């Protein structure tokens, strides 16, 4: 029961990490709505989320060979990397939660006046349809639509509401995945602790195991080569010694070759 649970858990890890990575990449490609604001105002949070999603997506393929093949080294590395992925998962949630709950308005004021710069303020003005911070007369970046005599409102209220909504969704998603990831970690640990074989038994491809018929053909060819090189009597003696050294299982494979060599010996004796 441990292996199916671990396999399903790894599929869940692959799915949510892939979705998160797609979301962050779409943001970088300006595909999502208001993605330009996130790129100028939430650069660190977006970069950390991308790193967490990419690392989790990197970890998930390591788990599949360990789970399917009962490979303990793979599972040990997989279980260890899940802890690192967990740490990367909670970091964006912690940062966005702290910024959202601890005097967000003061942080937004400081960001607009000291961190965004003219290009960042211009991006926010064009996306939100506003001009300036409190009004077009306060810390505005002049553009075709943003100038002192226009009737556009200031950006503070809209930008503050946008940041509140973005941070709230950010930490809800991040912390919401915590119990899911803990369950995946528990499944990985249980699966790695229950594996006692270095490699999966019974998983060898069909092309590699030799049947008795295939072994008999190989031994027949080997006996023919020995007979051609050393003579039938010497070859029969060598095959008999080899059968005695390899045990009863090899003897069953070489009975037919021994009788064939006997026929070769009798044929060569009568010809002589």
Secondary structure, 3 states (H helix, E strand, C coil): CHHHHHHHHHHHHHHHHHHHHHHHHHHHCCCCCCHHHHHHHCHHHHHHHHHHHHHHHHHHHHHHHHHHHCCHHHHHHHHHHHHHHHHHHHHHHHHHHHHHHCCHHHHHHHHHHHHCHHHHHHHHHHHHCCCCCCCCCCCCCCCCCCCCCCCCCCCHHHHHHHHHHHHHHHHHHHHHHHHHHHHHHHHHHHHHHCCCCCCCCCCCCCCCCCCHHHHHHHHHHHHHHHHHHHCHHHHHHHHHHHHHHHCHHHHHHHHHHHHHHHHHHHHHHHHC
